[in-house]
Amino acid sequence: MNNPIKRRTCVYVVRIWAEYLNEQPPCWRGIIEGSEPGEKVPFTSLEEMRDMIVQKTLSVIHIEE
């Protein structure tokens, strides 16, 4: 194998729950926990969760380059 593939693993624990509060569809809320101690980031929509994961993952990739 002449060119091994570089791989970086990012680990997150994502806790998600639905808050109905008389709303249909429900509001999705949650917390993203990273691998660093105390690293917890709340979110208030699935789109926000996705954007946070993308941002955090891209920042890790840029740090290593």
Residue pairs with C-beta under 8 A, 6 or more apart in sequence:
8 60
8 61
8 64
10 35
10 56
10 57
10 60
11 34
11 35
12 32
12 33
12 34
12 35
12 53
12 56
13 32
13 33
14 30
14 31
14 32
14 33
14 49
14 53
15 30
15 31
15 33
16 28
16 29
16 30
16 46
16 49
17 28
17 29
17 30
18 26
18 27
18 28
18 29
19 26
19 27
19 28
19 29
20 26
20 27
21 27
27 44
27 45
28 44
28 45
28 46
28 49
29 42
29 43
29 44
30 42
30 43
30 49
31 40
31 41
31 42
31 43
32 40
32 41
32 43
32 49
32 52
32 53
32 56
33 39
33 40
34 40
34 41
34 56
41 52
41 56
43 49
43 52
